[in-house]
Amino acid sequence: MALFAMRYLEPPHIILRKGLIAGVEYPLLAEHISDYMAKTLFHTSLLYLSTTEHKAEIARFCSNVEMCRLTEQVIFSDPYMLAPNNHWTSPYLDEDAKLVREDNQLKMEVAELKSKFCEKTQALIHGDLHTGSVMVTSSSTQVIDPEFAFYGPMGFDIGAFIGNLILAFFSQDGHGNYENQRQDYKQWIVKLIEETWNLFEVKFISLWNANTEHCGDAYLEAIYNNPEVRLLVQQKYIKDLFHDSLGFGAAKMIRRIVGVAHVEDFESIEDASKRSECERRALNFAKMLMKERRNFHTISQVVQAVQGKS
C-alpha cells in the first residue's frame, strides 16, 4: 500500500532555478534548506536509528531500482563516454567534452563516487535535490519531486544542491547586461552556498549531540563515552561528508554540461558563444573540484575557488 499526500503551493511560489535566473534573492533559503537536509539525513541514519530499524527502512525503499539505475547512467557513466544522448554547446565545447572523456584521473574519481552512490545506504535521500526540485517565496521553501528517493549517501543530496548553486553562479555572466552585470547577485549566491553548508553542519551536529537518549547504533554510547572521542568521531564524519558532497556536486555539474539533461540556467542564454563561455568556466571548476576535493577543508575555501574561476 502507498499513500500520496499532495499540497497546492500557492502563488507566488516558483521553481528556485527560475528565481535564480531572474536574479531574485531569498533571505530564508539557506536556513530552510539546511534544516530540511539536517533533519531528514540525521533521523534516517544510523546516528539515530538502530541497525534493525535502519535495515527495515532500507528494505522499504530498495525497490526504486529503475530511478537509481537512471541516475547511475546519466551522472556517473554517460558524460565520460560517447553516449548517444550526450550533447553540449557545439562546436564551442567539442574539445571540452573530449577532454572529459580522456581524463583518466577524472574517471578514477567518478568511479569512486559511483561506487558510493550504489553501495552506501547511509540515509534516506531525496535523490534529485537540485534547484529545480525546490519551490520558493521570500518566506517559504518547499522541496518537491521525491520520486528518486532511496537510501544512499548523504553527500549526494547536499552536493546536488550546492553544485546547482555553483552552476547558477557561473551562469550569471550570461544573464547580466550593461545596466546590471549581476556582480552583487553573484556575491549573494556564494554567500548562500557558504551559509547552506555552515548551517547544515551546525544543525546536524546539534541533532547528534541532543539525541544521546536515542543514540543510533553507529557510535554506541558505551564505547564513545567521553567528549574527546565524540569530537574526533564527529570531525571525521563531517570531513568525509564534506568531501563526498563536493565530489557528488562536481559530478552533477559535469553531467549538466556535457551529458543528456542540461539546466535552464545555461540553456536560457541565447548567445551560444556567451553560453559556452559560462559553461566552460563551470565545467573546468567542476573537474578541478572532483579531482582536488580532499584538499578543501572549509566551504569558504570552495567559495573562494569559485570566485577565482569567474
C-alpha positions, 0 to 999 in steps of 0.5 A: 500500500502507498499513500500520496499526500499532495499540497497546492503551493500557492502563488507566488511560489516558483521553481528556485532555478527560475528565481535564480535566473531572474536574479531574485534573492531569498533571505530564508533559503539557506536556513530552510534548506539546511534544516530540511537536509539536517533533519531528514539525513540525521533521523534516517541514519544510523546516528539515530536509528538502530541497525534493525530499524535502519535495515527495515527502512532500507528494505522499504525503499530498495525497490526504486531500482529503475530511478537509481539505475537512471541516475547511475547512467546519466551522472556517473557513466554517460558524460565520460563516454560517447553516449548517444544522448550526450550533447553540449554547446557545439562546436564551442565545447567539442574539445571540452567534452573530449577532454572529459572523456580522456581524463583518466584521473577524472574517471578514477574519481567518478568511479569512486563516487559511483561506487558510493552512490550504489553501495552506501545506504547511509540515509534516506535521500531525496535523490534529485535535490537540485534547484529545480526540485525546490519551490520558493517565496521570500518566506517559504521553501518547499522541496518537491519531486521525491520520486528518486528517493532511496537510501544512499549517501548523504553527500549526494543530496547536499552536493546536488544542491550546492553544485546547482548553486555553483552552476547558477553562479557561473551562469550569471555572466550570461544573464547580466547586461550593461545596466546590471552585470549581476556582480552583487547577485553573484556575491549573494549566491556564494554567500548562500552556498557558504551559509547552506553548508555552515548551517547544515553542519551546525544543525546536524551536529546539534541533532547528534549531540541532543539525541544521546537518549536515542543514540543510533547504533553507529557510535554506541554510547558505551564505547564513545563515552567521553567528549574527546572521542565524540569530537574526533568521531564527529570531525571525521564524519563531517570531513568525509561528508564534506568531501563526498558532497563536493565530489557528488556536486562536481559530478552533477555539474559535469553531467549538466554540461556535457551529458543528456539533461542540461539546466535552464540556467545555461540553456536560457542564454541565447548567445551560444558563444556567451553560453559556452563561455559560462559553461566552460568556466563551470565545467573546468571548476567542476573537474578541478573540484572532483579531482582536488576535493580532499584538499578543501577543508572549509566551504569558504575555501570552495567559495573562494575557488569559485570566485577565482574561476569567474 
